[in-house]
Amino acid sequence: MAVILPLSGKNAEAAADVLSGLKIGVETVNNSGGINGKQVELSILDSSNPEFAFVEAFNSLYDRGIRHFHIGFTQETALKFDFMKEKEDCFFNFLCAYPPAVVSMKGNAVRIFLNGAQEADLMASKVDRSDGRVKHLIAMSVDDFYGKSCGDYLAFNLKLEKTKYYSDVFGQNEKDFGVFSLQISRLLGEYVFYTGYGKELPAFIKSLGDSKQTCTVIASCGFYLDNVILPRGINFYRIETLFQQGKISNPEHSRFVNASKKYNLAPTWMSACGYDSAIYTARAAAEAGLNPKAMASWFKNKKLDGAMGTMIFDSAADSTSQIELIQKF
């Protein structure tokens, strides 16, 4: 199996979590006899290396006979879909919340990760329209393909009748939201939606408080859960996995947690996705054979209990996870 993740650039900490989970999962598979008696090995590439070129790197793995790929966390994932789409003899697991990921392929891909479309559905459901008033909704998304795609999906859910809607983007790790807060104030934002990786949230919410906003902020799960101090007048909701809330209880989850402790690693929902990626991919290969489309079909319309809890795969082998919208105080 090949792993292509940004291990030294933006989101390196989260990518490292996923990789640690993949390694634990592969060890678990091999200790149980591998895939039909064959041991599994990981070939790992750092996609944030300045010398990294996706096509050349992918082809170097492909030329070595590798046909199973776990890829994610960078814009390259979105930029190179047309390239990957032509590799029909490869199996892809997309470790990203980018909504079109799986459906952009030719029946040889899955997503063992959070799905941005599912998050957007849940975030939009918080808007209370029962009073019949026009709602002023503001959506803020990180300025990359993930943020824009999830933002577009969120807009699809929010742009209903009696809605005034405005959207904007911010840079990853942005710290100064003064201009954004001023615009939100002018637009009388009642609900403010944040789609990003999490590190910007404390500064974003502080800026809303400094401008004396009274609104409800609804945030995506993201990778990072930095401490947020809530100003007066701000209600804050954030998507969390049941893993983060300690609500998962099944044998595979217990095996993962115990294995993480053996390596002195703090288990996260991201490392759990990495672990499940290795376990599920191995099961698919063992039970359906190594044909990529047969492996992807193995996931279709399936409910699997793993380290991340219950993950449900639809008829396209795309996934939904156990997530909830939680009020934070």
ChimeraX attribute file (.defattr): number of C-alpha atoms within 10 A of each C-alpha:
attribute: neighborCount
match mode: 1-to-1
recipient: residues
	/A:1	19
	/A:2	19
	/A:3	22
	/A:4	24
	/A:5	27
	/A:6	22
	/A:7	22
	/A:8	15
	/A:9	15
	/A:10	14
	/A:11	18
	/A:12	16
	/A:13	15
	/A:14	22
	/A:15	25
	/A:16	18
	/A:17	22
	/A:18	26
	/A:19	25
	/A:20	21
	/A:21	29
	/A:22	24
	/A:23	17
	/A:24	23
	/A:25	26
	/A:26	26
	/A:27	19
	/A:28	18
	/A:29	20
	/A:30	17
	/A:31	10
	/A:32	12
	/A:33	12
	/A:34	18
	/A:35	19
	/A:36	13
	/A:37	10
	/A:38	11
	/A:39	14
	/A:40	15
	/A:41	13
	/A:42	17
	/A:43	11
	/A:44	16
	/A:45	19
	/A:46	18
	/A:47	23
	/A:48	20
	/A:49	13
	/A:50	9
	/A:51	9
	/A:52	12
	/A:53	12
	/A:54	17
	/A:55	12
	/A:56	10
	/A:57	15
	/A:58	16
	/A:59	12
	/A:60	12
	/A:61	19
	/A:62	16
	/A:63	9
	/A:64	8
	/A:65	9
	/A:66	17
	/A:67	19
	/A:68	22
	/A:69	23
	/A:70	26
	/A:71	21
	/A:72	23
	/A:73	24
	/A:74	21
	/A:75	12
	/A:76	16
	/A:77	21
	/A:78	19
	/A:79	12
	/A:80	12
	/A:81	15
	/A:82	11
	/A:83	10
	/A:84	19
	/A:85	17
	/A:86	11
	/A:87	16
	/A:88	17
	/A:89	14
	/A:90	19
	/A:91	27
	/A:92	29
	/A:93	24
	/A:94	22
	/A:95	28
	/A:96	20
	/A:97	23
	/A:98	25
	/A:99	23
	/A:100	17
	/A:101	21
	/A:102	21
	/A:103	14
	/A:104	14
	/A:105	19
	/A:106	14
	/A:107	20
	/A:108	24
	/A:109	30
	/A:110	29
	/A:111	28
	/A:112	30
	/A:113	26
	/A:114	27
	/A:115	21
	/A:116	26
	/A:117	21
	/A:118	18
	/A:119	26
	/A:120	25
	/A:121	15
	/A:122	19
	/A:123	25
	/A:124	19
	/A:125	12
	/A:126	13
	/A:127	15
	/A:128	11
	/A:129	13
	/A:130	6
	/A:131	7
	/A:132	9
	/A:133	11
	/A:134	12
	/A:135	22
	/A:136	17
	/A:137	24
	/A:138	23
	/A:139	24
	/A:140	20
	/A:141	26
	/A:142	23
	/A:143	17
	/A:144	17
	/A:145	18
	/A:146	25
	/A:147	23
	/A:148	20
	/A:149	19
	/A:150	27
	/A:151	27
	/A:152	18
	/A:153	19
	/A:154	23
	/A:155	19
	/A:156	13
	/A:157	16
	/A:158	22
	/A:159	15
	/A:160	12
	/A:161	11
	/A:162	12
	/A:163	14
	/A:164	16
	/A:165	17
	/A:166	17
	/A:167	16
	/A:168	14
	/A:169	18
	/A:170	20
	/A:171	12
	/A:172	18
	/A:173	15
	/A:174	13
	/A:175	15
	/A:176	14
	/A:177	16
	/A:178	16
	/A:179	10
	/A:180	17
	/A:181	22
	/A:182	17
	/A:183	14
	/A:184	24
	/A:185	17
	/A:186	9
	/A:187	15
	/A:188	17
	/A:189	24
	/A:190	18
	/A:191	23
	/A:192	20
	/A:193	25
	/A:194	26
	/A:195	28
	/A:196	29
	/A:197	22
	/A:198	19
	/A:199	19
	/A:200	23
	/A:201	25
	/A:202	16
	/A:203	18
	/A:204	20
	/A:205	21
	/A:206	20
	/A:207	21
	/A:208	26
	/A:209	19
	/A:210	13
	/A:211	13
	/A:212	16
	/A:213	21
	/A:214	18
	/A:215	21
	/A:216	19
	/A:217	24
	/A:218	25
	/A:219	27
	/A:220	23
	/A:221	22
	/A:222	20
	/A:223	17
	/A:224	15
	/A:225	15
	/A:226	11
	/A:227	9
	/A:228	17
	/A:229	15
	/A:230	16
	/A:231	16
	/A:232	13
	/A:233	13
	/A:234	19
	/A:235	17
	/A:236	19
	/A:237	20
	/A:238	19
	/A:239	20
	/A:240	21
	/A:241	20
	/A:242	17
	/A:243	20
	/A:244	13
	/A:245	11
	/A:246	8
	/A:247	11
	/A:248	20
	/A:249	15
	/A:250	14
	/A:251	11
	/A:252	18
	/A:253	20
	/A:254	14
	/A:255	15
	/A:256	23
	/A:257	16
	/A:258	14
	/A:259	18
	/A:260	19
	/A:261	11
	/A:262	9
	/A:263	10
	/A:264	9
	/A:265	15
	/A:266	10
	/A:267	21
	/A:268	20
	/A:269	23
	/A:270	23
	/A:271	28
	/A:272	29
	/A:273	26
	/A:274	29
	/A:275	30
	/A:276	30
	/A:277	27
	/A:278	25
	/A:279	21
	/A:280	20
	/A:281	27
	/A:282	24
	/A:283	19
	/A:284	20
	/A:285	20
	/A:286	16
	/A:287	14
	/A:288	17
	/A:289	16
	/A:290	19
	/A:291	17
	/A:292	23
	/A:293	19
	/A:294	17
	/A:295	27
	/A:296	24
	/A:297	20
	/A:298	20
	/A:299	26
	/A:300	17
	/A:301	15
	/A:302	14
	/A:303	14
	/A:304	15
	/A:305	17
	/A:306	24
	/A:307	30
	/A:308	31
	/A:309	24
	/A:310	17
	/A:311	21
	/A:312	19
	/A:313	21
	/A:314	15
	/A:315	11
	/A:316	20
	/A:317	24
	/A:318	27
	/A:319	23
	/A:320	21
	/A:321	19
	/A:322	16
	/A:323	19
	/A:324	17
	/A:325	19
	/A:326	15
	/A:327	13
	/A:328	12
	/A:329	10
